[in-house]
Amino acid sequence: CAPRARAHPPAPPLPRGAGPIAVDLPPAALGPGVVPPVNLGQHLGADNVSLITCGGQATIPLVHAVHRVAPVRYAEVVATVASASAGPGTRQNIDEFTAATARGLEAVGGARQGKALILLNPARPPIRMRNTIYLIPEADGVDEAAVAAAAEGMAGEVQRYVPGYRLKPVVFDRRPTPWGEKPVVTLLLEVEGAGDFLPPYAGNLDIMTAAARRVGEVLAQHLLGIREVTA
């Protein structure tokens, strides 16, 4: 996996079907965007998958969960990470981050329109990764209990491979929007790293490695199953 998204396209391509499977951590988007609890099952045969971005891995599951019970017209994500967790590659990938995350909110999360922002916070001690998600549903009203239950259920799915993934109580209100006064669903979540190798505040890095591991495990199980069946 190259440290920068732009480093991927010039690399010599491997023959399709040759065996190796690439899991892209930078937002190169050479393969389909994958978020483990959302759509990994749809891409088990792919030889290259993209993990989109850290912000995408943190927020797309919740957008998808809400979209299933209240179709989402607009999704906006603000991801705030510790400056200490952002190396040169991350800083050079800001444009790719915002574009890839917005695409993921739409293509994987289901929102009709997505927007993403990333903030690097220089505070000391370093803060944990924090994400704010604003969702404007298509309808003029939502079933608040169903939305909250869907979001909490999905948070539990992510916690199976990212234990430090924490969702706060869902906030509901009404605000003026470009589409008139609409209900707005606000989701606040924090991602704390496991602290095994990366520091606990680097949840933005930890969620990517955890997602990559989860993808690898599921793909391996799938391949072993195929070989057992066809042997």
C-alpha positions, 0 to 999 in steps of 0.5 A, a space after each residue: 500500500 503506497 503512502 500517498 493516493 497519487 502513488 498508486 496509479 503509476 504502479 505497474 498493474 498485476 494481471 487480474 486473477 493472478 492471485 494477490 488481492 490489494 487492500 488500499 488504505 490511502 484514498 486511491 479508489 482503484 477498486 470498489 469502496 468497502 466498509 466492512 459492516 456495510 458492503 464487504 459481502 458484495 465485493 468478495 470476488 474483487 482483486 482490489 478494494 479501497 478502504 476509502 478514508 479514516 473518516 469514511 470508515 468512521 461515518 459511512 456505517 452510520 449514514 448507511 444505517 440511518 439511510 435504511 430507515 430514513 432515506 438521506 437527502 444530504 450528509 455532511 461529515 466533519 472529521 477532527 483528528 490530532 495533528 500529531 496523528 497526521 503525517 506528511 502523507 495524510 497532509 498531502 492527501 487532504 483533497 483526496 480525503 474530502 473527495 473520497 469521503 464524499 463519494 463514499 457517503 453517497 455510493 456506500 452510505 446511500 446519501 443523495 449528496 455528501 460533503 466531507 471536511 477534515 480538521 487537524 487539531 494541534 491541541 496538547 495533549 492530542 485529542 482522540 478522533 472525533 466525527 460529527 455527522 449532519 443528516 438531512 432526510 428526504 422526508 419532512 419527518 422521521 421516526 426518531 426511535 427507529 433512527 436511533 436504534 439503527 445508528 446504535 445497532 450499527 455502532 455495535 457492529 463497528 465495535 466488534 473490530 474497533 472497540 474504541 468506537 463510541 457513539 453518543 446519543 443521537 440528536 434530533 432537531 429542525 433547521 432551515 436548509 436549502 430544501 426548506 425547514 427539515 429535520 436534522 439528525 446529528 450523530 457525534 462519535 469518537 474513535 479511540 485507538 487500541 494503543 497496541 502500537 499506535 497511540 490511543 489518540 490515533 483512532 483515525 489510523 487505528 480504524 483503518 488498520 482494524 478495517 483492513 484486518 477485518 477485510 483480510 479476515 473475511 476475504 481469507 475465509 471466503 477464499 478458503 471456503 471456495 477452495 474447500 468447495 471446489 477441491 
